[in-house]
Amino acid sequence: MPFNRPTLPQLMERSAADIEAELPPGDAHIRRHKLRLLAKINAGSAHSQHGHIAWWADQIMPHTADWESLLKWGDLRGLKPLTASAAYGTLEVTGQPGALVQSGWTYQRADGWEYVVSQTTDLDSSGRAAVPLVALAGGYDGNAAPNTSLRLTRSVAGVSSSGTVISLAGGADAESLESFRQRVIFRWRNPPQAGTLYDYEAWAREAHPAVTRSWAIGNEAGANTVTVRIVTDNDPNGLIPSQAVLDQVYAYIRSVMPATPTLFVVAPIPVPVAVALQVLPDTPEVRAAVELEVRDWFLTDSDIQPGGEVYRSRLSEAISKASGERAHTLIQPAADLMFGTGEIPTFGTLTWSN
């Protein structure tokens, strides 16, 4: 039977009634009476105690625990929150043939983001070199598109003052509370078992802070193989992971997995799904709420995974949760959806019918 926490007014009334039961005749209900003030003090103290007990109740399970308590739950399974990951890659640098680009030199992007050369590299006979870089700070903002220009923070004879990004990826923000909570709950539901498919999914999630969902399939690429697919839902560039993230996840899983299986870490194939519907009432507020639910459904529903069938009714159920929605007609998709090996449904377009 659930316990309903009493409100402050309810506690004040109980305190006043208790006082009057011992000290009649009813003075605890008279405004500004000293017994009324005593009832308020007792009620305030009890309300604070109820609040503290309610807070402790939330810490009992990882589903509702705060950071400090969640860290303890994670520690029992050897889990810790993932720190921010720094972007890394290569920069095309030009200059005099044979000139050296020294380890420790820093390059700066136009917005001030800085990168450090991680290995001394000499320019070839044509005066070019692919110089390895790593961002000085972790985070998604450290990633840069190919052909982005970076400038040396100091002048160096024989080396051009600017370079062009070949690749800079793998950066990600530190893991959020909710992401860590999901990993902790997953591990408690699926304890480590030295190489089950659940282990591979957990290893993928703990390999890099950008990874938000993972799926492991056995023998898909042949006997004694494990194929792991990952997505990066929070990456500003989209849910399909960069090669840098795939490489880091592969390297981490290889370091902890059993020696015998052959491992493949790949990105799923996105298949945009067009959605068309009518809503009642058809107002801008309801449309906005419905769109949020539709977008969230593609990221959180358990049916959304590489390959297999996705039931249309589950999308309709998500639409019904939108604030203000009374009724709707789901026009498209018109039937359940089937996806091939490695294909994952993603949000495509949303159109409205009057």
SERO-483611 format. One record per atom (N, C-alpha, C, O): residue in three letters; x, y, z. Coordinates in steps of 0.001 Angstrom, whole numbers, plus 500000, padded with zeros to 6 digits. Layout:
// SERO-483611
alaXYZ
...
// end
This chain:
// SERO-483611
met500848498809500000
met500000500000500000
met500887501244500000
met501750501370500868
pro500700502167499053
pro501574503349498984
pro501332504300500148
pro500232504394500694
phe502405505001500505
phe502303506010501560
phe502276507384500906
phe503194507747500170
asn501230508139501173
asn501099509491500645
asn501670510481501648
asn501185510603502773
arg502715511191501214
arg503348512152502098
arg502371513277502418
arg501825513887501498
pro502135513567503693
pro501200514642504053
pro501763516014503696
pro502969516249503772
thr500873516901503310
thr501274518267502995
thr501484519054504279
thr501108518614505365
leu502100520241504134
leu502324521084505310
leu501012521500505971
leu500924521439507197
pro499985521920505223
pro498694522242505883
pro498106521042506625
pro497542521204507707
gln498230519851506062
gln497718518665506745
gln498470518415508040
gln497865518059509051
leu499773518597508018
leu500564518411509228
leu500218519460510285
leu500180519155511477
met499967520695509849
met499572521744510796
met498250521396511462
met498079521598512664
glu497317520873510677
glu496025520509511242
glu496165519346512222
glu495536519345513280
arg496978518373511876
arg497197517245512778
arg497855517703514075
arg497470517272515162
ser498853518582513949
ser499547519068515143
ser498603519843516047
ser498618519681517267
ala497767520700515423
ala496798521469516215
ala495814520544516912
ala495483520753518079
ala495341519517516198
ala494389518584516797
ala495028517820517952
ala494377517585518970
asp496281517434517809
asp496972516717518885
asp497129517599520118
asp496945517142521246
ile497473518877519893
ile497643519796521021
ile496322519995521741
ile496273519997522971
glu495246520162520972
glu493928520394521596
glu493426519162522325
glu492662519266523284
ala493864517981521861
ala493453516764522561
ala494053516704523962
ala493472516106524868
glu495217517325524135
glu495885517327525436
glu495612518601526230
glu495605518595527461
leu495387519706525490
leu495179521000526163
leu493891521641525638
leu493963522588524855
pro492741521162526037
pro491478521778525586
pro491379523196526147
pro492049523482527140
pro490590524093525576
pro489483523800524650
pro489694524449523284
pro489027525444523003
gly490560523960522433
gly490643524400521041
gly491460525633520771
gly491278526262519728
asp492356526009521666
asp493106527242521442
asp494121527134520314
asp494587528158519814
ala494476525926519901
ala495491525753518863
ala494997526184517488
ala495788526232516547
his493724526497517345
his493187526973516071
his492972528489516060
his492508529045515064
ile493308529148517157
ile493139530599517227
ile494376531284516649
ile495502530989517048
arg494157532199515707
arg495254532884515047
arg496108533650516073
arg495576534326516953
arg497407533536515948
arg498415534189516792
arg498428533688518239
arg499141534235519080
his497643532653518525
his497714532076519861
his499010531279519982
his499469530688519005
lys499598531261521171
lys500878530589521342
lys500788529093521027
lys501755528501520549
leu499635528484521293
leu499482527076520945
leu499387526898519429
leu499817525878518891
arg498824527889518750
arg498791527843517271
arg500207527929516705
arg500551527225515755
leu501026528806517303
leu502419528910516875
leu503177527622517145
leu504014527216516339
leu502895526975518270
leu503530525709518597
leu503141524637517578
leu503973523814517196
ala501883524641517137
ala501423523679516128
ala502160523891514811
ala502542522932514140
lys502357525169514443
lys503079525469513208
lys504524524984513288
lys505050524418512329
ile505161525209514436
ile506552524785514601
ile506665523267514496
ile507550522750513815
asn505769522561515171
asn505791521099515117
asn505554520597513693
asn506204519653513242
ala504602521247512980
ala504285520833511620
ala505473521067510689
ala505769520235509831
gly506152522205510861
gly507316522488510022
gly508421521483510238
gly509061521046509281
ser508654521108511486
ser509681520123511793
ser509333518768511180
ser510190518100510602
ala508064518368511313
ala507637517089510748
ala507727517099509223
ala508094516095508613
his507389518243508605
his507444518341507148
his508880518183506646
his509126517543505624
ser509820518775507380
ser511228518638507013
ser511685517186507131
ser512430516696506282
gln511244516506508173
gln511612515103508358
gln511020514231507260
gln511683513328506748
his509767514506506901
his509150513758505802
his509924513976504497
his510100513044503712
gly510383515205504275
gly511151515493503068
gly512465514734503037
gly512870514215501996
his513134514673504191
his514405513953504252
his514189512457504021
his514980511809503336
ile513123511918504590
ile512817510494504386
ile512485510230502918
ile512888509211502356
ala511744511163502299
ala511402511003500883
ala512659511025500015
ala512771510272499047
trp513600511895500374
trp514855511941499625
trp515603510629499761
trp516117510104498773
trp515669510093500971
trp516352508818501171
trp515658507699500422
trp516319506784499931
ala514341507755500324
ala513603506730499574
ala514030506729498108
ala514095505673497478
asp514319507913497566
asp514768507994496172
asp516147507381495987
asp516470506906494898
gln516966507387497036
gln518319506857496913
gln518383505341497005
gln519419504736496729
ile517269504731497395
ile517265503280497601
ile517447502524496293
ile518029501439496273
met516946503102495193
met517039502440493897
met517743503357492894
met517591504576492970
pro518508502795491956
pro519221503630490986
pro518314504382490035
pro518751505355489421
his517046503960489888
his516120504636488985
his515891506096489371
his515625506932488508
thr515994506405490669
thr515690507751491155
thr516838508375491949
thr516702509492492448
ala517941507688492073
ala519036508162492916
ala519695509420492352
ala519727509622491139
asp520216510257493238
asp521012511417492842
asp522425510960492484
asp522772509787492622
trp523252511945492009
trp524607511621491558
trp525374510804492589
trp525905509739492275
glu525430511309493826
glu526286510659494817
glu525853509225495078
glu526691508328495160
ser524549509004495209
ser524066507645495456
ser524199506779494217
ser524487505586494318
leu523991507374493042
leu524129506612491800
leu525570506165491598
leu525818505077491079
leu526522507004492007
leu527931506616491927
leu528198505360492763
leu528989504503492367
lys527550505258493892
lys527728504075494743
lys527129502844494091
lys527717501764494134
trp525947503006493482
trp525343501886492766
trp526252501444491624
trp526464500248491420
gly526784502405490884
gly527674502056489785
gly528953501409490249
gly529459500492489603
asp529483501877491369
asp530749501342491871
asp530629499860492222
asp531601499112492113
leu529441499439492640
leu529244498024492959
leu529348497139491726
leu529574495935491842
arg529184497735490538
arg529340496993489283
arg530587497453488514
arg530772497098487350
gly531431498240489171
gly532655498691488521
gly532433499757487471
gly533242499892486552
leu531361500515487583
leu531039501545486603
leu531304502932487163
leu531033503203488333
lys531834503803486322
lys532049505196486678
lys531578506072485526
lys531601505631484377
pro531150507306485804
pro530734508203484714
pro531893508467483763
pro533042508592484187
leu531584508547482493
leu532608508790481485
leu532917510279481385
leu532005511103481315
thr534184510618481379
thr534600512008481231
thr534551512416479767
thr534410511576478878
ala534670513712479529
ala534637514222478158
ala535790513645477352
ala536890513447477868
ser535522513379476081
ser536533512834475184
ser537022513925474245
ser536221514698473721
ala538329513994474029
ala538916515015473165
ala538956514548471714
ala539275513393471432
ala538635515443470810
ala538730515134469384
ala540186514936468988
ala541091515548469557
tyr540391514079468012
tyr541746513864467499
tyr541665513593466001
tyr540601513264465477
gly542785513731465328
gly542799513499463885
gly544074514017463268
gly545127514025463906
thr543977514453462015
thr545167514904461290
thr544913516230460596
thr543788516557460218
leu545989516980460441
leu545966518293459812
leu546972518301458673
leu548117517886458851
glu546552518771457504
glu547491518898456390
glu548257520204456546
glu547676521289456562
val549555520076456659
val550434521230456852
val551382521320455659
val551869520305455162
thr551633522522455215
thr552559522739454103
thr553706523633454550
thr553625524305455578
gly554778523629453758
gly555937524465454062
gly557130524007453235
gly556968523405452174
gln558316524296453724
gln559532523898453033
gln559773522397453208
gln559613521875454311
pro560157521697452138
pro560451520266452260
pro561475520001453367
pro562493520686453467
gly561187519000454189
gly562094518617455262
gly561899519387456550
gly562490519028457569
ala561088520433456540
ala560852521192457774
ala560113520329458787
ala559361519427458416
leu560333520613460084
leu559713519817461148
leu558527520562461756
leu558586521766462006
val557460519820461984
val556331520308462783
val556468519628464132
val556289518415464248
gln556784520410465145
gln557197519851466431
gln555993519447467290
gln554954520107467307
ser556181518336467998
ser555200517915468993
ser555057519008470053
ser556054519557470522
gly553818519320470429
gly553563520355471426
gly553152521683470833
gly552625522535471549
trp553381521890469516
trp552889523118468896
trp551368523129468952
trp550727522079468908
thr550807524307469047
thr549354524425469118
thr548810525149467894
thr549393526109467391
tyr547679524652467444
tyr546914525281466371
tyr545587525747466942
tyr545062525157467886
gln545052526808466359
gln543817527388466879
gln542792527545465758
gln543119527951464643
arg541539527211466087
arg540440527397465153
arg539938528829465276
arg540271529525466235
ala539148529266464324
ala538677530655464311
ala537883531015465560
ala537884532171465982
asp537201530030466161
asp536412530305467361
asp537228530186468642
asp536675530301469736
gly538542529956468525
gly539406529899469695
gly539726528505470196
gly540571528352471079
trp539066527468469650
trp539337526101470101
trp540753525705469699
trp541162525933468560
glu541511525106470638
glu542917524826470399
glu543213523333470321
glu542564522509470964
tyr544228523015469499
tyr544663521641469287
tyr546183521602469400
tyr546867522564469051
val546697520487469887
val548137520356470061
val548658519241469160
val548014518203469010
val549818519460468567
val550458518437467753
val550939517323468682
val551655517580469649
ser550544516092468383
ser550849514981469282
ser552087514193468874
ser552544513336469632
gln552643514464467687
gln553829513735467246
gln554621514596466273
gln554064515143465322
thr555912514711466513
thr556769515474465605
thr556736514842464215
thr556909513632464070
thr556512515670463197
thr556371515183461822
thr557171516083460895
thr557153517307461025
asp557882515450459944
asp558626516262458976
asp557869516315457652
asp557229515343457251
leu557949517462456981
leu557297517627455696
leu558040516827454633
leu559268516749454658
asp557300516233453699
asp557921515399452676
asp558583516255451595
asp558686517474451725
ser559023515599450540
ser559761516304449493
ser558918517323448751
ser559453518222448102
ser557606517187448843
ser556729518169448217
ser556314519265449189
ser555558520165448824
gly556807519196450434
gly556485520212451433
gly555129520020452078
gly554489520997452468
arg554672518768452199
arg553381518484452809
arg553519517363453835
arg554431516539453767
ala552579517358454795
ala552552516279455783
ala551185516246456447
ala550526517272456610
ala550774515034456826
ala549563514859457633
ala550004514795459096
ala550585513803459535
val549723515852459835
val550228516000461199
val549141515578462192
val548018516077462120
pro549461514658463125
pro548455514238464115
pro548207515331465158
pro549136515955465670
leu546913515540465455
leu546495516563466416
leu545555515954467440
leu544923514929467187
val545469516593468597
val544458516260469592
val543987517552470234
val544786518451470495
ala542689517640470487
ala542127518849471094
ala542616518989472531
ala542809517995473232
leu542812520224472957
leu543270520469474324
leu542160520279475350
leu542436520130476540
ala540909520284474901
ala539781520084475797
ala538813519095475174
ala538713518999473950
gly538103518362476014
gly537131517408475523
gly535808518080475191
gly535515519177475665
gly535014517401474368
gly533689517915474044
gly533388517820472561
gly534290517725471729
tyr532093517848472246
tyr531668517797470852
tyr532189518990470057
tyr532430518879468855
asp532362520129470725
asp532800521336470023
asp534195521192469446
asp534576521960468563
gly534960520229469921
gly536302520037469392
gly536339519363468040
gly537352519434467344
asn535250518707467648
asn535199518077466328
asn535171519157465253
asn534608520232465462
ala535771518873464118
ala535822519851463032
ala535654519142461695
ala536158518036461497
ala534952519781460797
ala534709519205459472
ala535988519258458640
ala536824520138458848
pro536149518325457698
pro537300518387456778
pro537362519740456076
pro536339520358455784
asn538576520178455816
asn538872521454455142
asn538731522669456053
asn538896523802455598
thr538427522448457346
thr538431523560458290
thr539861524077458447
thr540803523288458522
ser540020525380458495
ser541344525979458607
ser541732526178460067
ser540933526665460868
leu542971525795460412
leu543543526038461734
leu544828526836461562
leu545556526656460585
arg545101527718462518
arg546291528563462434
arg547235528277463595
arg546814528053464730
leu548535528293463270
leu549543528170464320
leu549447529351465284
leu549202530485464872
thr549642529068466568
thr549568530142467547
thr550869530940467640
thr550968531881468428
arg551871530561466833
arg553118531322466780
arg553710531171465378
arg553363530243464647
ser554592532075465016
ser555228532021463700
ser556431531093463745
ser557237531146464674
val556546530233462724
val557648529281462642
val558224529333461235
val557491529212460253
ala559522529512461139
ala560174529574459838
ala560074528237459122
ala560322527184459710
gly559709528287457851
gly559654527085457029
gly558357526324457077
gly558185525355456337
val557414526747457949
val556119526068458079
val555009527083457888
val555041528163458477
ser554033526743457071
ser552911527637456828
ser552187527952458136
ser552112527111459032
ser551658529164458236
ser550988529586459467
ser549623528943459646
ser549035529037460723
ser549109528293458612
ser547793527656458718
ser547834526271458105
ser548686525965457270
gly546897525439458534
gly546759524093458000
gly545299523783457754
gly544416524508458212
thr545044522699457027
thr543687522308456676
thr543364520959457305
thr544128520002457180
val542223520898457982
val541827519668458666
val541567518560457647
val540823518738456683
ile542194517424457885
ile541867516215457135
ile540734515479457854
ile539740515085457243
ser540907515307459151
ser539850514740459994
ser540088515162461434
ser541227515170461901
leu539033515508462128
leu539072515807463558
leu537749515350464139
leu536734516029463982
ala537746514219464802
ala536504513644465309
ala536796512882466600
ala537935512826467062
gly535747512302467167
gly535901511535468399
gly535678512326469664
gly535697511757470756
gly535461513647469544
gly535195514449470731
gly533764514270471208
gly532853514120470394
ala533558514283472512
ala532213514138473075
ala532178514755474461
ala533180514759475175
asp531011515279474838
asp530835515843476171
asp530853514739477226
asp530672513563476912
ala531071515131478466
ala531060514172479570
ala529681513541479693
ala528671514142479327
glu529656512337480208
glu528403511592480332
glu527446512299481283
glu527849512791482337
ser526184512342480900
ser525157512986481716
ser524681512035482808
ser524971510839482788
leu523948512597483755
leu523386511795484845
leu522483510696484298
leu522591509543484714
glu521581511046483358
glu520625510065482855
glu521312508986482034
glu520908507824482082
ser522340509350481283
ser523071508339480527
ser523765507353481466
ser523724506143481243
phe524395507871482506
phe525044506997483482
phe524010506134484193
phe524261504960484463
arg522854506708484498
arg521792505949485161
arg521370504751484285
arg521192503642484790
gln521213504985482983
gln520826503897482083
gln521872502792482073
gln521527501611482057
arg523144503165482084
arg524195502144482088
arg524198501348483378
arg524376500130483365
val523999502042484498
val523979501355485788
val522813500376485856
val522988499228486264
ile521625500826485459
ile520452499953485499
ile520645498759484566
ile520292497632484914
phe521206499007483381
phe521440497915482430
phe522362496863483022
phe522129495665482867
arg523423497319483708
arg524375496370484278
arg523791495595485452
arg524154494438485664
trp522898496208486214
trp522270495475487298
trp521275494461486763
trp521089493392487346
arg520642494799485659
arg519723493832485048
arg520472492732484304
arg519976491612484181
asn521668493053483810
asn522461492109483025
asn523884492073483579
asn524776492710483021
pro524106491344484658
pro525428491313485285
pro526487490767484321
pro526163489987483426
pro527753491174484501
pro528821490668483636
pro528898489141483662
pro528851488518484723
gln529020488549482460
gln529074487091482357
gln530164486640481393
gln530020485612480730
ala531236487388481310
ala532439486976480572
ala532190486757479096
ala532739485831478499
gly531349487618478493
gly531251487549477051
gly529892487287476461
gly529818486888475298
thr528798487486477195
thr527477487392476589
thr527256488593475675
thr528014489562475726
leu526226488531474845
leu525928489662473965
leu525622490909474782
leu525960492017474366
tyr524983490743475948
tyr524731491886476816
tyr526039492537477266
tyr526107493755477428
asp527067491728477466
asp528364492281477847
asp528912493186476750
asp529434494265477030
tyr528793492747475511
tyr529289493555474394
tyr528540494879474302
tyr529142495911474007
glu527244494857474549
glu526465496095474519
glu526897497029475642
glu527008498238475440
ala527139496474476820
ala527594497293477948
ala528988497836477687
ala529258499001477982
trp529880497018477140
trp531242497480476843
trp531221498617475831
trp531990499572475947
ala530345498517474845
ala530255499589473840
ala529816500896474482
ala530324501960474126
arg528879500833475424
arg528399502046476080
arg529453502659476991
arg529476503877477168
glu530319501844477569
glu531328502390478482
glu532635502722477780
glu533578503198478412
ala532695502471476464
ala533925502717475716
ala534109504173475347
ala535240504642475224
his533003504902475166
his533095506282474689
his531842507036475116
his530742506495474998
pro531971508280475613
pro530798509017476099
pro529805509388475007
pro528666509741475311
ala530212509316473739
ala529286509657472660
ala528277508550472386
ala527220508809471812
val528585507328472785
val527727506187472465
val526511506201473383
val526648506174474606
thr525319506242472787
thr524088506296473573
thr523284505006473520
thr522566504683474467
arg523396504264472417
arg522705502977472279
arg523619501997471564
arg524459502388470753
ser523445500720471875
ser524281499702471246
ser523504498404471137
ser522604498127471929
trp523874497617470138
trp523252496313469910
trp524338495330469498
trp525205495661468689
ala524294494136470044
ala525266493099469703
ala524531491891469131
ala523509491460469665
ile525069491350468032
ile524471490198467367
ile525551489150467145
ile526633489453466642
gly525247487926467522
gly526204486856467366
gly526097486153466023
gly525000485928465512
asn527254485807465454
asn527347484996464235
asn526717485650463004
asn526407484955462036
glu526525486951463022
glu525948487620461860
glu526916487611460683
glu526492487478459535
ala528199487750460954
ala529212487781459900
ala529920486440459741
ala530981486362459123
gly529334485396460296
gly529943484081460224
gly530059483459461604
gly529765484095462616
ala530491482210461627
ala530621481506462898
ala531637482188463808
ala532685482654463362
asn531298482233465095
asn532170482795466130
asn532519484261465869
asn533655484685466086
thr531546485019465409
thr531717486469465230
thr530703487202466092
thr529635486675466405
val531050488415466467
val530138489306467181
val530144490653466465
val531195491268466282
thr528971491097466068
thr528832492389465410
thr528161493359466377
thr527062493097466867
val528818494462466644
val528290495490467544
val527969496737466731
val528821497245466003
arg526748497226466854
arg526350498470466200
arg526071499521467266
arg525487499228468309
ile526493500736466992
ile526339501818467963
ile525780503057467282
ile525925503235466072
val525144503906468067
val524703505210467589
val525100506273468609
val525343505978469779
thr525158507515468133
thr525571508654468968
thr524478509721468886
thr524623510721468183
asp523388509494469611
asp522203510341469491
asp522460511801469834
asp521822512687469266
asn523385512069470755
asn523600513441471217
asn524627514214470405
asn524835515404470640
asp525262513557469462
asp526265514224468638
asp525580515230467712
asp524646514864467000
pro526022516482467708
pro525406517475466815
pro525436517080465344
pro524620517558464558
asn526377516205464964
asn526465515770463568
asn525550514600463253
asn525537514125462117
gly524783514121464226
gly523834513053463964
gly524166511774464696
gly525213511654465333
leu523254510813464593
leu523384509583465377
leu524346508560464785
leu524708507599465463
ile524767508744463532
ile525716507804462941
ile527122508168463427
ile527582509286463193
pro527808507240464098
pro529108507571464707
pro530193507800463664
pro530159507234462571
ser531146508633464022
ser532313508852463168
ser533230507637463232
ser533109506799464125
gln534135507553462287
gln535092506448462287
gln535980506498463527
gln536408505459464029
ala536257507704464020
ala537076507829465234
ala536395507171466422
ala537050506491467212
val535076507365466561
val534335506739467658
val534289505225467460
val534483504469468412
leu534034504782466237
leu534015503344465957
leu535354502701466313
leu535396501615466891
asp536442503378465965
asp537770502830466253
asp538015502724467753
asp538573501733468223
gln537601503744468509
gln537828503720469946
gln536985502648470623
gln537448501973471543
val535747502494470165
val534884501452470737
val535459500075470430
val535483499198471294
tyr535920499889469201
tyr536522498600468830
tyr537733498303469717
tyr537867497199470246
ala538604499287469873
ala539821499070470660
ala539485498734472110
ala540126497874472714
tyr538483499407472667
tyr538132499148474064
tyr537543497750474233
tyr537933497010475135
ile536601497396473360
ile535977496077473487
ile537022494978473312
ile536993493978474029
arg537947495156472362
arg538991494154472163
arg539832493972473425
arg540347492883473679
ser539970495030474208
ser540814494954475412
ser540142494221476566
ser540820493820477513
val538820494037476508
val538116493422477635
val537384492137477261
val536992491383478152
met537189491868475981
met536402490718475534
met537229489434475579
met538454489492475678
pro536568488271475507
pro537299487014475372
pro538119487003474087
pro537795487718473139
ala539160486211474048
ala540103486260472931
ala539583485590471667
ala540040485911470570
thr538635484664471799
thr538291483828470646
thr537386484470469590
thr537668484268468409
pro536326485223469903
pro535448485711468833
pro536130486757467949
pro537056487450468369
thr535638486844466708
thr536046487912465801
thr535051489054465952
thr533842488853465840
leu535566490250466206
leu534719491397466531
leu534589492341465349
leu535560492613464644
phe533370492840465142
phe533102493903464177
phe532310494993464895
phe531281494710465509
val532783496232464820
val532058497384465374
val531715498296464202
val532607498864463571
val530440498435463915
val530001499158462725
val528857500094463069
val528234499989464126
ala528599501012462151
ala527466501921462288
ala526250501316461602
ala526401500651460577
pro525055501525462134
pro523860501066461429
pro523604501916460192
pro524194502982460022
ile522726501435459341
ile522357502150458125
ile521067502914458395
ile520030502282458598
pro521084504246458407
pro519862504997458726
pro518854504934457584
pro519211505076456414
val517598504720457939
val516502504719456962
val515463505731457446
val514673505411458335
pro515441506948456883
pro514479507962457320
pro513039507502457070
pro512720506941456022
val512196507750458045
val510790507365457965
val509936508633457901
val510036509506458763
ala509098508720456872
ala508188509860456734
ala506937509607457565
ala506370508515457539
val506517510629458299
val505320510540459137
val504325511602458683
val504686512766458507
ala503080511197458495
ala502006512127458147
ala500811511826459033
ala500475510663459253
leu500169512865459543
leu499051512626460457
leu498128513835460568
leu498453514945460145
gln496968513570461153
gln496008514594461547
gln495917514581463063
gln496006513518463678
val495742515747463674
val495590515815465124
val494367516634465489
val493918517501464739
leu493850516333466654
leu492716517082467201
leu493003517379468664
leu493261516461469442
pro492960518653469049
pro492757519858468232
pro494010520184467416
pro495131519921467852
asp493812520747466255
asp494919521073465361
asp495381522499465639
asp494981523439464952
thr496226522645466653
thr496755523949467051
thr498278523902466994
thr498857522817467030
pro498937525056466904
pro500406525061466892
pro501002524402468135
pro502034523735468052
glu500360524587469275
glu500883524008470513
glu500817522483470485
glu501767521808470882
val499693521944470013
val499545520490469948
val500497519914468905
val501106518867469128
arg500626520594467768
arg501565520112466746
arg502986520046467291
arg503706519076467051
ala503384521075468021
ala504734521092468582
ala504927519954469580
ala505973519305469593
ala503914519712470420
ala504006518630471401
ala504061517269470717
ala504805516387471147
val503276517097469654
val503278515833468918
val504628515604468257
val505152514490468285
glu505191516643467667
glu506494516491467003
glu507569516062468004
glu508418515230467686
leu507532516627469204
leu508502516227470223
leu508358514748470559
leu509354514040470705
glu507112514280470682
glu506889512870471000
glu507348511966469858
glu507933510909470099
val507088512374468621
val507501511565467474
val509023511467467404
val509577510381467235
arg509691512612467536
arg511154512591467494
arg511723511739468629
arg512669510978468421
asp511149511864469824
asp511631511095470971
asp511402509599470761
asp512218508780471183
trp510292509241470109
trp509986507832469872
trp511075507157469052
trp511434506011469320
phe511600507854468060
phe512652507281467225
phe513950507071468004
phe514815506313467565
leu514097507728469149
leu515324507617469932
leu515198506676471124
leu516200506159471617
thr513967506450471591
thr513820505754472868
thr513009504473472814
thr513125503647473719
asp512193504277471792
asp511333503098471787
asp512171501832471621
asp513133501809470854
ser511793500780472349
ser512568499539472317
ser512503498850470958
ser513374498039470642
asp511496499154470153
asp511406498572468810
asp512417499177467840
asp512728498576466812
ile512927500356468163
ile513861501033467259
ile515246500442467439
ile515977500805468360
gln515596499527466546
gln516888498878466585
gln517220498374465187
gln516332498273464340
pro518481498059464937
pro518856497618463591
pro518157496323463178
pro518211495322463893
gly517502496354462017
gly516845495178461480
gly515532494858462167
gly515272495321463278
gly514700494057461497
gly513468493587462118
gly512267494454461818
gly512287495286460912
glu511213494243462600
glu509925494879462369
glu509647495952463413
glu509954495788464594
val509070497037462961
val508646498117463848
val507141498272463690
val506639498476462585
tyr506433498175464796
tyr504977498214464746
tyr504457499641464704
tyr504831500485465518
arg503600499886463749
arg502998501203463563
arg502221501647464803
arg502185502836465119
ser501607500707465497
ser500783501045466656
ser501596501689467772
ser501062502467468562
arg502894501365467840
arg503724501946468901
arg503958503435468644
arg504020504224469586
leu504085503818467383
leu504199505233467053
leu502905505955467382
leu502927507071467902
ser501777505325467083
ser500481505927467399
ser500325506118468911
ser499771507115469374
glu500825505143469662
glu500771505259471130
glu501590506448471623
glu501170507165472531
ala502758506653471021
ala503604507778471416
ala502922509108471108
ala503006510047471899
ile502247509193469962
ile501545510421469596
ile500461510740470606
ile500227511905470930
ser499794509702471106
ser498702509901472069
ser499181510486473389
ser498376511008474161
lys500496510405473662
lys501034510944474910
lys501275512448474841
lys501554513072475864
ala501174513035473661
ala501474514452473505
ala500507515304474315
ala499309515023474373
ser501038516340474935
ser500218517242475749
ser499181517948474881
ser499521518544473859
gly497918517879475290
gly496842518559474582
gly496199517745473489
gly495140518125472989
glu496811516615473091
glu496248515799472018
glu495035515019472514
glu495100514337473536
arg493911515128471768
arg492699514386472121
arg492480513193471204
arg491993512148471636
ala492841513354469941
ala492684512272468969
ala493613512551467796
ala494036513687467582
his493924511505467041
his494759511687465860
his494505510563464866
his493982509506465220
thr494882510808463631
thr494854509785462580
thr496247509682461993
thr496763510645461426
leu496855508513462128
leu498197508289461588
leu498060507833460135
leu497662506701459860
ile498393508726459220
ile498237508452457790
ile499444507701457238
ile499305506762456455
gln500616508126457656
gln501855507511457190
gln502828507406458355
gln503032508390459066
pro503432506249458571
pro503365505029457766
pro501998504348457855
pro501334504373458891
ala501604503745456743
ala500283503136456659
ala500276501705457164
ala499206501129457360
ala501450501116457379
ala501540499739457841
ala502800499575458679
ala503630500479458764
asp502927498405459296
asp504141498107460049
asp505350498150459112
asp505231497888457915
leu506511498483459673
leu507713498677458868
leu508684497506459050
leu508872497012460162
met509288497076457961
met510296496017458001
met511636496581457542
met511703497336456571
phe512698496210458246
phe514027496730457932
phe515001495574457774
phe514901494550458449
gly515946495769456862
gly516937494748456593
gly518060494751457609
gly518072495562458535
thr518997493846457432
thr520136493711458342
thr520901495030458463
thr521348495598457467
gly521041495498459690
gly521810496709459935
gly521051498005459716
gly521567499070460054
glu519852497957459166
glu519086499182458916
glu518346499621460178
glu517772498793460885
ile518361500930460459
ile517678501446461632
ile516768502603461221
ile517209503502460505
pro515505502599461660
pro514606503704461306
pro514989504983462033
pro515305504956463222
thr514962506086461329
thr515249507400461906
thr514144508372461517
thr513403508136460563
phe514044509447462249
phe513045510470461933
phe513370511107460591
phe514479511590460363
gly512375511097459705
gly512566511695458383
gly511862513024458270
gly512450514071458545
thr510598512990457866
thr509793514200457742
thr508488514032458483
thr508028512915458718
leu507895515161458852
leu506589515146459517
leu505690516138458781
leu505980517334458742
thr504611515643458204
thr503667516502457495
thr502299516400458149
thr501947515381458742
trp501549517467458028
trp500253517577458692
trp499132517637457657
trp499271518253456600
ser498036516991457982
ser496850517030457124
ser495704517655457914
ser495461517293459066
asn495005518594457287
asn493895519274457966
asn492661518384458029
asn491631518794458566
// end
